[in-house]
């Protein structure tokens, strides 16, 4: 499972994705403007160009003040020109009452404006984010497309996650759907199939009977939500204790929430062994991409989950 590479420097690992064009960026290529979203140099210049053009007047163009204050050479002063109309010139009343020959009337102009067809709307630009974070489409289609994207490349999936949007509900709903669907599949396999078990680091226990399964299904979403919130909070505290300068709770939470997508595989034989490994890769990769950390710094945030893994394993082994 190779790490994503920078689009401009293939020999370097990518730490973020451009929020405009989706290009993978290394530390040298990454630009972070005041809105907090990573961009490449070209997209950053393109987004700043309209502001510079609006702020800078065109070279050589006279300002409105100078143009109004400096009358043209040879022109009579405004007072004399207003007081002495030219001989033979029609008065203002007659000029207003008699429109120029060939000029369209107001009715014709209004009719022409109404009859003009509206301009076609510009097509929406393709979003570089994962389908679940895009505003169009259905929830089922976005979930399926996001899961397919993660299956093709877990780290490329994490590279397309927007890390700072001021929204925790969207990734939380994604984590609840993936975790709950995976738990339902694992439950059906454990109760009616050859047998399966949930990974020991989860707060949800694998049911042994159909009655336990039905009871656990009602509380599984709440337990999964508490698990994601707890893991993100503990990792954020670990980053703070390690003096990680770019630690952001939202980015940490999003890394854990979107790393729940492998739990859709819990219903497959062997899924309980595959899911923890893929989750580790996606969480650590999310810390690197979302917070701009090195692999060693990102592993600091995974220490709490490793400790809980050992704790839950010891509890379950002691309960047997």
Secondary structure by P-SEA (a helix, b strand, c coil): cccbbbcccccbbbcccccccbbbbcccccccccccccccaaaaaaaaaaaaaaaccccccccaaaaaaccccccccaaaaaaccccccccaaaaaaccccccccaaaaaaaaaacccccccccccccccccccccccaaaaaaaaaaaaaacaaaaaaacccccccaaaaaaaaaaaaaaaaaaaaaaaaccccccccccccbbbbccaaaaaaaaaaaaaaaaaaaaaaaaaaaaaaaaaccccccaaaaaaaaaaaccccccccccaaaaaaaaaaaaaaaaaaaaaccccaaaaaaaaaaaaaaaaaaaaaaaaac
